Amino acid sequence: MAVTQVMAFYADQIRAAQAAGQVSAELDAAKVATILFAFAQGTVNPALAMVSNRCRRSI
């Protein structure tokens, strides 16, 4: 899945939450999607690196 598809998915989910009244309608869905994507990349990549390093040490 391409980055643009992931960003579109996040933005669509935010818009759905806005329509349901779960998220402020004042937020820019595309900007929030960008922030969420960056956050996810920042937390997932270091975690994967730790797992990879642990696997190498056990070999």
C-alpha positions as CSV (number, residue, x, y, z in Angstrom):
1,M,0.0,0.0,0.0
2,A,1.4,3.4,-1.0
3,V,1.9,6.2,1.4
4,T,-0.7,8.3,-0.4
5,Q,-3.3,5.5,0.1
6,V,-2.5,5.3,3.8
7,M,-2.8,9.0,4.2
8,A,-6.1,9.0,2.4
9,F,-7.3,6.2,4.6
10,Y,-6.4,8.1,7.8
11,A,-8.0,11.3,6.4
12,D,-11.2,9.3,5.6
13,Q,-11.3,7.9,9.1
14,I,-10.9,11.3,10.6
15,R,-13.7,12.7,8.4
16,A,-16.0,9.8,9.5
17,A,-15.2,10.6,13.1
18,Q,-16.0,14.2,12.5
19,A,-19.3,13.3,10.9
20,A,-20.1,11.2,13.9
21,G,-19.3,14.0,16.3
22,Q,-16.3,12.1,17.8
23,V,-13.7,14.5,16.5
24,S,-13.9,18.3,16.2
25,A,-15.1,19.4,12.8
26,E,-12.7,22.3,13.0
27,L,-9.7,20.0,12.5
28,D,-8.2,19.7,9.0
29,A,-8.4,16.0,8.3
30,A,-5.5,15.9,5.9
31,K,-3.2,17.7,8.3
32,V,-4.2,15.4,11.2
33,A,-3.7,12.4,9.0
34,T,-0.1,13.6,8.2
35,I,0.6,14.0,11.9
36,L,-0.8,10.6,12.7
37,F,1.3,9.0,9.9
38,A,4.5,10.7,11.1
39,F,3.8,9.6,14.7
40,A,3.2,6.0,13.6
41,Q,6.4,6.0,11.6
42,G,8.3,7.4,14.5
43,T,7.0,4.7,16.9
44,V,7.0,1.7,14.6
45,N,10.4,2.1,13.0
46,P,12.4,2.2,16.3
47,A,10.4,-0.7,17.6
48,L,11.2,-2.8,14.5
49,A,14.9,-1.9,14.9
50,M,14.9,-3.1,18.5
51,V,13.3,-6.4,17.5
52,S,15.8,-6.8,14.6
53,N,18.7,-6.1,16.9
54,R,17.5,-8.7,19.5
55,C,17.1,-11.3,16.7
56,R,20.7,-10.7,15.6
57,R,22.0,-11.1,19.1
58,S,20.3,-14.4,19.7
59,I,21.8,-16.0,16.6
